[in-house]
Amino acid sequence: MPYLEHEDGALYYEVLDCTPPWVEHPPTILFCHGVATNADIWSDWLPVLSGAFRLARFDMRGFGRSAAPGAGYRWSIELLIADVLAVAVATNADGEDGGGKFHFVGESLGGTVGLALAAMHGESLHSLTACSTAHRGGDIRKVGEWRRFIDAEGMEAWSEQMMPLRFHEGAVPEPVYRWFHRVQAASSPDSTLHLADMLMAADLSESLADIAVPALLLAPDASPFVSLEITRDIQTRIPDCELQVFAGARHGLACSHGAACARTLLEFLKRRGLA
């Protein structure tokens, strides 16, 4: 399994390239997940997109197969952006696929990282897609309760409490539900809580106007964390931005509606002449 070594541990990443061999320098989509999950959350997206794009995904620092820094680590949005750009180099996502650029897709915290990445390093991107994403941490509901609950009850109980907030009953098959719960419960509590604190302190409101690449927002209609009002506010602040709302979805949209999200992304990129 490929790992990107850095001074604080290692980042796990992988690349799926099913593009035809006669396509020179196919464009890359780089995926970034959110808190307490891993790169496998994108599994249902891959069959939809794999014929037209190289698909790079990684486990965010602190989760999955990547190293967890532990207590006292100094997390920042800039650090997570640096990880994205390092993975882009390691996977050749920013190589010869079109002037050193790649498409970025992020969900939840990964989407917030994408907003900041696009505002600060837009020259690296062809497009930005953000799923179940907020730009102002103070507007996110329920996250402030996590520390008290995890300290008192532990990650297993926290994950059980989170699952109905991720998915409506019956929204995903039982094996997917069990997998998500297992991954979430096994996540580092330090990484989960410190990244939640970092997210709650973030406010990207003023920087969204600096995003100059085509942007797509994918929003559940019933996230307990990120309201549609938040998503629509993001849309008004990004100069070139489209919004697709999915009915019957909660915060785990990227998992529960993965194939539908991927089809929406593919149609968006084709409409923009980027696929």
Secondary structure, DSSP 8 states (H G I E B T S, - for coil): --EEEETTEEEEEEEEE-S-TTSSS--EEEEE--TT--GGGGGGGHHHHTTTSEEEEE--TTSTTS----TT----HHHHHHHHHHHHHHTTTTSTTTTS-EEEEEETHHHHHHHHHHHH-GGGEEEEEEES--SBGGG--SGGGHHHHHHHH-HHHHHHHHHHHH--TTSS-HHHHHHHHHHHHTS-HHHHHHHHHHHHH-B-GGGGGG--S-EEEEEETT-SSS-HHHHHHHHHHSSSEEEEEETT--TTHHHHTHHHHHHHHHHHHHHTT--
